[in-house]
Amino acid sequence: MTAKAIVLASSLLLVALGARAESVGNVGAVNQSARGTPPGGAGRTLSVGLGVQKRERIETGASGTAQIVFRDTSTMTVGRNSSVTIDDFVYNASAGAGKQGVSMAKGVMRFVGGGVSHTDGVQVKTPTASIGLRGGTAYVQIGGACGTLFALLNGVGTAANSAESRTLTSPGYAVCVPANAPISEPFLAPPEMMANLTQLTSSAPGQSGGAATPPNNRHASRSLGVNRPPNDVDGPGLDVLNQEWGGSALVQSRANANNQPFVPPPQQREGYDTGFYEGYSNGVGVDY
């Protein structure tokens, strides 16, 4: 092959790779260590405002968290020591339709639904479960005797494995999804479980989510108002996110965590399963 042919072939390859690099959103907030690996590309350190691609893998270390803001205004917060891949994201803002899917290899994730989740729903795959979430917010965590923990904060969610499936509709309820065994009965998530999930997906003391100046609610209100980032395909969209917006997105994420449905203490719960909770706290149930 001549030198000219090699240059032409290389150019065509770069064009093809660029065409496949589909931007699905941006990093709204990040605490290091957190890295993203685009399809066919090298790993890179995540920073506020960085574009995120379809099929990109997001990985965090012991001190890392990352909030991804998708073009339909949904948010995915990848917690500490986690690995999540964006399998698919398609959104037609004018039609209000699309599809969204992610795969988790390890760790914990909080998802807050946007345009796609209110139509066809969002699909989350883990080593032991397939989860569908429609119009809502949820935590998903991998590990321990639970296999996959699915905790619904609002909306409707269905968790399935090779044995069966269960649907959750009540805020604050959760299920354990093992690999090849029956899914647990839905149970009210203990307060310490919810607190642990929140801690794993939130900024630690001294972290600011990547914002140059730690944000406050006044900054968030001034920058965001009642709107989330633009998702129109004709305008600049999420690619123009800056440090100010990143800080505001972090505040909004914290507000979501602070306004989670109240889970009453055990003695105040109707239908509380004491046996399950005792197993949980003694290490027989969920292993935390």
Secondary structure, 3 states (H helix, E strand, C coil): CCHHHHHHHHHHHHHHHHHHCCEEEEEEEEECCEEEECCCCCCEECCCCCEEECCCEEEECCCCEEEEEECCCCEEEECCCCEEEEEEEEEECCCCEEEEEEEEEECEEEEECCCHHHCCCEEEECCCCEEEEEEEEEEEEECCCCCEEEEEEEEEEEEECCCCEEEECCCCEEEEECCCCCCCCCEECCHHHHHHHHHHCCCCCCCCCCCCCCCCHHHHHHHHCCCCCCCCCCCCHHHHCCHHHHHHHHHHHHHHHHCCCCCCCHHHCCCCCHHHHHHHHCCCCCCC
